[in-house]
Amino acid sequence: MGFVEYICLTMKWAVLIWGLCIWFSCRAQDNYEIQVYGSDIVEPHHTMVELHSNYTLEGSTQQENGVLPTRHVFHETVEITHGFNEWFETGVYFFNSLGSDGRTAYVGSHLRPRVAVPERLHWPVGVSLSMEFGFQKRSFNEDTWMLEIRPIIDKTLGTWYFSLNPTFEKSLKGLNAGDGFVFSPNIKIDNAIFSWMAVGMEYYGSIGPPGNFPPVDEQQHQLFLAFDFFFSPEWELNAGYGWGLTPSTDRDIVKLILGRRF
């Protein structure tokens, strides 16, 4: 199977799963850390430093509910994660925005402890659970304090890799604080077509509170064509181009994640 066939097959799988998410189905995943997580954690006594960069080519053009527009804005997030043992790590994020008309600012920070099932137990799938919480400035988010619960399940089958993050988010303070948890599933499917690169699709959604889903055009769904590069065990490189699939979603985004293990 050639390179084009791999991309077509991967896109078919991603579109199928996106359809299933809507079938099972608001607030979007903020465009600061556009990433589907794997279950593995940073090795004990090591630290991972990552820079999450993305640029919104086509997004909102005016303030909505007091939130600044997203069109033509760079988001730069520094993530530092330290592994404490074989089952526990903690990460911290520093969100930043670069743009015109008062949109250049430090935006906020989150803390993310995570536990994982150790590989030595040989579970049939990788499993971990992260709890992320922190704040963002009101001009960049309807909710200033947020909680995120992210189960992570992944599996490698030959050259194929699958990851599911059935995420739930809760506003602790802000416009949506009176609402319940919002279901925000993330999915990744890719294929290592070369020893140094994998190509696949990433899906990001914000469907709404379980049992009270809004209409599909009010939900938020993004699909990314993504590339992962394996140049060195110490380095991480992920790049992608994303499309918004509903009117409520930023339409065109490019992203890059660069990480280094120490």
Secondary structure, DSSP 8 states (H G I E B T S, - for coil): --HHHHHHHHHHHHHHHHHHHHHH------TT------S----BT-EEEEEEEEEEEE---S-BTTB---TT-EEEEEEEEEEEETTEEEEEEEEEEE-STT--EEEEEEEEEEEE--GGG--SSEEEEEEEEEEE-TTT-SEEEEEEEEEEEEEEETTEEEEEEEEEEEEEEETTTTS--EEEEEEEEEEEEETTEEEEEEEEEE-BSTT----GGGSEEEEEEEEEE-S-TTEEEEEEEEEE-STTS--EEEEEEEEEE-
